[in-house]
Amino acid sequence: MSAPPLPGNGHEADGAARPGPSLRLVTSDPVYDAVAQRAAAAVIDGYSTSFGWACRLLREPVRTHVRNIYALVRLADEVVDGRAGSGDPSHAGAVLTALEEDTYEALRDGRSTNLVVHAFAITARAVGIGPELLVPFFASMRTDLTVTAHDARSLDAYVYGSAEVVGLMCLKVFVAAPDARGVSYSRLSPGARRLGAAFQKVNFLRDLADDHDRLGRTYFPDVDVERLDDARRDELLDDIDADLAAAARAAAQLPPSSRSAVLAAHGLFAELSARLRRTPAAELRRRRVRVPGPRKAAVVARAVVRGGRR
């Protein structure tokens, strides 16, 4: 397959919020576009309460674009980790390749018969998401079909493609918002990557048992899932909390249309990190740590207040 050259939006060089393509959802078939984007919204509503709560704080049209990104990411993950991935990696690889090729074709033509891909293409073409982010994303997804354990180098590559580039895709949307003048893509890119990495590593730790038992994978190098102790757990969480601290400094600089939502997502994963640290390592092998609904509501409310202060 080949990744196509795609029109950029002017954010790649230094990311300064100079005039470029807007976030207007302008396409050739408004009815089909609207249906596709409702399908993308249903994906996030169906799969993630945490991101769903945070996403509702985004102002339009930022919210719709972020939902469009999430839906494609979720679909690819479902191909890899759903029935196709765990039951028949060869078949899952073929399905993932077809999804990747469909995505590139939609970026070129602006249309796909796959509603999720079509919605993603609307956003990608509007804000300049191209092969520099999509190629590492699909490469990391494909890694899950063939690699069951990582060393430090392969894990860095995997986290970049599976999580950090998703943070960068969302950042492209945030800096293209009408209220983002003066907000720099290049200045905030390191923070967006650290936030994506923190989310991913929190999920690795939460899903330690399921990844190991159901999918046969371990992501953290030199971690024996059966013998994980509190000291090693804290080392992993120290790294995650360092990512979260760096990401918080960047999130505070986002425009109002996205700031509260990103702070809410950050707060929910910081809460998960704190709960993981309070959970004995032996229990992480037996249960998935969650944030109760009332606590989620409190975290989101605090983010709304913090996001409105700047």
N, C-alpha and C positions, 0 to 999 in steps of 0.2 A: 504494500500500500504506500501511497505517497501523501505527505502532508502538503497542502496547497499553499502557495504564497497568498496571503490575505491582506486586504487593506488595513493598515493600522489607523489608530485614531489620534496619533500625535502624542500619546502618553508614554511611548516606549523610551524616548531619549532621556528626558529628564523628568517627565511626569508632571511638570507644572501645569496647573489648570488653565491652559490657554484654550482659545476657542477651538472646537472640534465637533465631531458628531455628537448630537445631543442624545438624551435618553428617551426621546419621543419614540413611541412604539409604532413607527410608520412602516407599513408593508403593503404588499399588493393585494392581499385578501384579508380584510379586517375580520370577517366572520371566522375564517379558518384560524387566523392568528389568535383570536380571542378564545376559541375552543382549545387550542394547543396550550395556551397559558393557564387556562382553568385546569387542564390535565396536570400541568406542572405543579400548580398550587395544591392539587389533591395529593400529590406524592409527598410533599413535606408534611402536610396535615396527617397523612396516614402513617408516616414512619418516625417522626421525631417530635416529641413534645417540647424538648428544650429549645431546639432551633425554631420550632413552630411558634413558641411564645416570644422568643427574641425577634423573629421575623416580623411579627405583627407591629413592632415598634418602628420599623422602617417606614419612611414616608414614600408615597408613590411619586414617580414610577420605580424608585429604587427597589421597593419590596417585590414587585413583579419580576424584575430582572434577577434578583437574588434567588427567588423561587425557581426561575428558569435554570439557573446554574445548579442549584441543589438537586433538581430532578434528574438531570443527566448524570451527575456524580452518583446519585443513589441507584439509578438504573444500572450503571456499570458495576457498582458494588454488588448489586443483586445478581447480575450475571455471574460474577466470580464466586460469591459466597452463597448463593441460593442453590436450588436443587441441581442446576447444571454444573456449578463449580464443584460442589462437594461430591457429586455422584459421577461425573464424567468430565474431567478437566479438559480432555481433547475437544469435546463438544462445546464446553464453555469457551475455550479459546477461539473456536470458529465463530461463535455468537458474538464474542467481544470484538473480533476483527471486523465482522459485519457492522457492528455498532460504530466502531471507529471510522470505517469508510463512509458510512451513512452521514456521520457528523461532518467529515471534511467536505462531502458533496453538498450538504446543506449550507455550509459556510460559503461555498462557491456560488450556489444557485439561489440560496435564500428560501429553500423549501424542502420539506421531507414528509413522507407519508407516516413517519413515526412522530407522533404528536410531541413527545418529550424532546426529541432531537430538533424538531421544528422550533419549539419554544426556545431552546438553547441557542439556536442559530440567530434568532431575532436579537437576543442580547449580545451574542458574540460579535455580530456585525455592527451593532450600535456602539459598542465600547472598545472594539479592537482586540478581542481575545483571539489569539491565533495559535499557530503550531508551536511557538516557543513555550506555551503553557499546556497545550493539548497533547503533544507528543510525550513529554514526561509523565503526564497523567495516565494515559493509556498504557505506557510502559510499566508503571508501577502496578496498575490493575492486573496486567498480564503476569507480573512477578508472582502474584498470589497463587497462580495456577501451577507454578513450577518450583518455587523456593519455600522450604518449610522451616528454615532457620537462617538467621542473619549474623554477619559480623558487623562491626561498627560502620564500615564503608558502605556495605549494601543497605544497611538500615537507613543511613543518611539519605541515600538515593531514593529509597522507597518512601520515606517520610516527605521528601521534597515533592515527589511526583503525586503522591496520594493525598497530601494535605496542604503543604505550603503553596502549591500552585493554585489550589482552590481559594486560599486566602488572597492570593494575588488577583484571581479572576474577580472576586467580590470587590477588591480595592479599585479595580478598573471601573466598576459601576459607581462606587462611592465618589471617586474624584471627578466623574462625569456629571454628577448631579448639579442641578441649577444653582445650589447654594454652596458649591465647592470651589469657587474662585479663590485662587491663592493656596489651595491645598495641593501639596506635591506628592505625586505617585512615587517618585524615587525616594523621597525622604521617609515615607511611611511604609515602603515595601519591606524593609527588615522586620518591622513590627508585625505586619500582616503575615509574614512567613513564620515568625515565632508563635503567633496565635494559632495558626493552623497546625504547627508542630505540637504545641501543647495539647490541643484538642485530641490529636491522633494518639499521643502517648498516654493521655488519660484513658482513652478507650482501650489501648493495649492492656493497661493494668486492670481495668474493670472487666475485660473479656478474657482474662488470662486463662481461665478454666475452659471456656467454650472454644477459644482458638486452639487450645492444646488438645482437648478431648474430641471435639467434633470435626475440626478442620486439620488437625495434625500440625499446627504451626506454633512457633514461638518467635516473637519479634525481638525482644530484648536480648542482645548478645550476652553470653555467659550467665544466663539466668536459668537455673533448674527449677521448673515450675513446681515440682514435688518438694523442693527443699528451700523455697523462697523464705527468707527470714526477715524480721523487722528492720534490721540494719540495711539490707539490700533494698527493701521496699523504700526506705527513707532516702537512699541514694537516688533512686529513680525519681522520687517525688521532688527532691531538691532540684534536679534538672528541669522537671516540669514547672516548678514554681519560678525558676529563673526565667523560663520562656514567658510565663504569664506576666511577670513583672515588667519585662521589656515590652510585651504587647500592650499592657495597660497604658504605658507612656505614649504609645502611638495612637491608641484608641481615643485618648483625650483630645487629640488634634484633628479628629475627623469632623466633617461638617455636620450640622444639626440633623440633617436628613438620615444619617446613619449612626450617629454617635451613641445614642441611648441603646439602640439595638445591639451594637457590638459590645458595649459595656455590660449589657444583660447577659449575652452569651458568655462573655469573659467571667462574669460573676458566677454563673451557674457551674462552669468548669472549675473555677477556683474553689467553689463549695464542694464539688466532687473530690478535688485534690485533698482538701482538708479532711473529708470523711474517709478517704482512702488511707490517710496517715493515721487516723484514729482506729482503723480496723486492723486487728492482728493479721499478720501476713498469712497465717494458716487458714484464716477464714476467707481470704481472697480466692483461695483455691476452691471454696465451696459455694460462695454466693456473690452475686453482682451488686455492687454498691450503687445506691440510687439516692436522689434528692427528693424528699417528700413534696407533694403538691403545695402545701401551705408555705414551706420554706422557699420553693421556687417562686411563689408569688411575692414573697418578701424581697428576694434578691432582685427580681425584675422591677419592683416598685422603687427600690433604692437606685437602680440604674437609671430609671426615668428622672429621678431627682438630680442625680449626678450629671446626667447628660444635658440637662437643661440649664445648668449653672454657668457653663462657659460662655 
